[in-house]
């Protein structure tokens, strides 16, 4: 798994987990807007970006790689922030290895399984070749609110995603439920856009209700793509969480 590491060695560690279909590059605007110094760990998850040659197989396998990453580079406890697919991984990481996660920032994590996941995945499998078509990738980028300056990376990354990665990652996303141990993990901020689909807003409530130490924040008028649409808001939330850990 390719990982970019930036920032001062002694700064608080911040692990940023991107969503499905994008890559670690999605966090660049957020990192640029941060005021708090951090040592940022930004992986390209399996099957994505510079890790595209290693297919996404499961949340469990990816989680094992993330555990090793934190054990080796940030064993004292990190702020872990994730978006969509990455947010589900952040929840799992906090639930399974709370000693590695000082604080979890969970943005737009679906936690209510879709009842028709099978037919949805079948249709996705048939349409998978479209991901390699630039005009279709640009339409998808609009749905994710990818800014123009990052569009070339989205289109290139979309072309590199295999059918196996697409089906595995989306399948895990659609079947995700609140894991055991989530409520006993450290502090957490659960974030959802006010303009997101109801399943996303209901999922945020489920995650918040299951975690006594969490805070729920609904960002008015924001859609599914908050870190890309409003990186300054995302950075402000991360600065707030980092400042809390300094106290």
Secondary structure as GFF3:
##gff-version 3
##sequence-region A 1 247
A	DSSP	beta_strand	3	6	.	.	.	ID=ss1
A	DSSP	beta_strand	12	17	.	.	.	ID=ss2
A	DSSP	three_ten_helix	24	27	.	.	.	ID=ss3
A	DSSP	alpha_helix	28	33	.	.	.	ID=ss4
A	DSSP	beta_strand	38	43	.	.	.	ID=ss5
A	DSSP	three_ten_helix	49	51	.	.	.	ID=ss6
A	DSSP	alpha_helix	59	73	.	.	.	ID=ss7
A	DSSP	beta_strand	78	83	.	.	.	ID=ss8
A	DSSP	alpha_helix	85	96	.	.	.	ID=ss9
A	DSSP	three_ten_helix	98	100	.	.	.	ID=ss10
A	DSSP	beta_strand	101	107	.	.	.	ID=ss11
A	DSSP	alpha_helix	117	127	.	.	.	ID=ss12
A	DSSP	three_ten_helix	128	132	.	.	.	ID=ss13
A	DSSP	alpha_helix	134	143	.	.	.	ID=ss14
A	DSSP	three_ten_helix	148	150	.	.	.	ID=ss15
A	DSSP	alpha_helix	151	160	.	.	.	ID=ss16
A	DSSP	alpha_helix	163	175	.	.	.	ID=ss17
A	DSSP	three_ten_helix	182	184	.	.	.	ID=ss18
A	DSSP	beta_strand	187	193	.	.	.	ID=ss19
A	DSSP	alpha_helix	198	209	.	.	.	ID=ss20
A	DSSP	beta_strand	214	219	.	.	.	ID=ss21
A	DSSP	alpha_helix	226	229	.	.	.	ID=ss22
A	DSSP	alpha_helix	231	246	.	.	.	ID=ss23
###
